[in-house]
Structure formats: C-alpha cells, structure tokens
Amino acid sequence: MGSAVTFAETEDETRAASTVLEASSFPPCFAADFAKQMDSLPDFSNVTASTTRLPALTVGDQSIGYRTTLKSRYTGIAVTTYSDVVFVRSGRGVAVVDAVASGTAFSNATRIRLATAVAGRLAAP
C-alpha cells in the first residue's frame, strides 16, 4: 500500500489530468504498460494484465479508481496479483492511492477508507 501527492500550478491542470484518467482509452493502455513493465523483470514470464474501472467514490473534488489483474509466472509459479489505483483530485492536488495484493484483492471498504483518509489530508490546511 502506498500513496503520493503532487500539486499543479492551477486547478485547471488537475482537472485536465483527471479528464485523461477518465478516458475510455486509459484502462487498456494502463494494462498494457503494466504488463510490459512486469514482463521486463527477470523472474516474471507469461504476463497478462487487464484493467477495469472500480466503483465510483465520492471523495475529494473528483476521484477515479482502477483494478489491474495481473496474471503471470514468477520463477515458474502461477501468480495472480491485484493492483488497485485510486486517483483523488482536490483543488490543485492529485493523490494516488495504490494497494497491491496477491491471491485476494483488497476489499471495497478498504479502498474507500484509504481514499477517504488521503482526500482528507489533501484538503487539510
């Protein structure tokens, strides 16, 4: 699990970034890039990835989340990994909350709790 925050010069810049993240072309591009990165690691092979949009959250000014399901072989062993990434925009700030799990994906309740906590910190004075 992790998070990171970046601030833009203007709120319009963060709105523009959110528009890109909400585009229908984003999930397949994200999945392809994720698979390419994992496949380049020496112990991984047979990597496939698919990315789907997560249920909407009402945190920050805007938020969008995706789950990437990555299937691969790690040193010959079949592994399924779930990577949930939630982007939260609040004013000029954009936070990325990510949770990676093998075997069982993080629950919706955990995702909501984490994104809500980060959005609260992002909006704090």
C-alpha positions in Angstrom: 0.0 0.0 0.0 1.2 3.5 -0.7 0.2 7.0 -1.7 1.8 10.0 -3.3 0.6 13.6 -3.9 1.5 16.1 -6.4 0.3 19.7 -6.8 -0.2 21.6 -10.1 0.2 25.3 -10.7 -3.5 25.6 -11.3 -6.7 23.7 -10.6 -7.4 23.6 -14.4 -4.3 21.5 -14.8 -5.5 18.9 -12.3 -9.0 18.9 -14.0 -7.2 18.2 -17.3 -5.2 15.3 -15.8 -8.5 13.9 -14.3 -10.1 14.0 -17.8 -7.2 11.9 -19.2 -7.6 9.4 -16.4 -11.4 9.1 -17.1 -10.9 8.5 -20.8 -12.1 5.1 -22.1 -8.7 4.6 -23.7 -6.9 4.7 -20.3 -7.6 1.2 -18.9 -6.2 -0.8 -21.9 -3.1 1.5 -22.1 -2.5 1.2 -18.4 -2.9 -2.6 -18.5 -0.5 -2.9 -21.5 2.1 -0.7 -19.8 1.8 -2.6 -16.5 2.2 -6.0 -18.3 5.2 -4.7 -20.3 6.9 -3.5 -17.1 6.4 -6.7 -15.2 7.4 -8.8 -18.2 10.7 -7.0 -18.3 11.6 -8.3 -14.9 13.9 -11.3 -15.0 11.8 -13.7 -12.8 8.5 -13.0 -14.5 7.1 -14.7 -17.6 3.7 -15.2 -19.4 2.5 -11.9 -18.1 -1.0 -10.7 -19.0 -3.0 -7.8 -17.5 -6.5 -6.4 -17.7 -7.7 -3.2 -16.1 -11.2 -2.4 -15.1 -12.8 0.7 -13.6 -13.7 0.4 -9.9 -17.0 1.6 -8.5 -17.1 5.4 -8.1 -16.1 7.1 -4.9 -17.3 10.4 -3.6 -14.0 11.7 -2.1 -12.2 14.9 -3.0 -13.4 17.1 -5.9 -13.0 14.1 -8.3 -11.9 10.5 -7.9 -11.5 7.5 -10.2 -10.1 4.1 -9.5 -8.9 1.1 -11.4 -8.1 -2.5 -10.7 -5.5 -4.2 -12.7 -5.5 -8.0 -12.6 -2.0 -9.3 -13.5 -1.5 -13.0 -14.2 2.0 -14.2 -14.6 4.5 -16.9 -13.7 7.1 -15.9 -11.1 10.0 -18.3 -11.1 7.7 -20.8 -12.8 4.9 -20.5 -10.3 1.5 -19.2 -11.4 0.6 -15.9 -9.6 -2.3 -13.6 -9.7 -1.8 -10.0 -8.4 -4.3 -7.3 -8.0 -3.3 -3.7 -8.2 -5.9 -1.1 -7.1 -5.0 2.5 -8.0 -7.3 5.4 -7.0 -6.7 9.0 -8.2 -8.2 11.7 -6.0 -8.3 15.3 -7.1 -8.8 18.1 -4.5 -8.2 21.6 -5.7 -4.7 21.8 -7.2 -3.7 18.5 -5.7 -3.8 15.0 -7.1 -3.2 12.0 -4.9 -2.6 8.4 -6.0 -3.5 5.7 -3.6 -2.3 2.2 -4.5 -2.8 -1.2 -2.9 -1.3 -4.3 -4.3 -2.2 -7.8 -3.2 -1.6 -11.3 -4.3 -4.2 -14.0 -4.1 -7.1 -11.9 -2.9 -7.8 -8.3 -3.9 -8.3 -5.6 -1.3 -12.0 -5.0 -0.3 -14.1 -2.1 -1.5 -14.4 -1.0 2.2 -10.6 -0.8 2.5 -10.2 1.1 -0.8 -12.9 3.6 0.4 -11.3 4.0 3.8 -7.8 4.7 2.3 -9.0 7.1 -0.4 -11.1 9.0 2.1 -8.2 9.4 4.5 -5.9 10.6 1.8 -8.6 13.0 0.5 -9.0 14.4 4.0 -5.3 15.1 4.3 -5.2 16.6 0.8 -7.9 19.1 1.8 -6.4 19.9 5.2 -5.0 23.4 5.5 
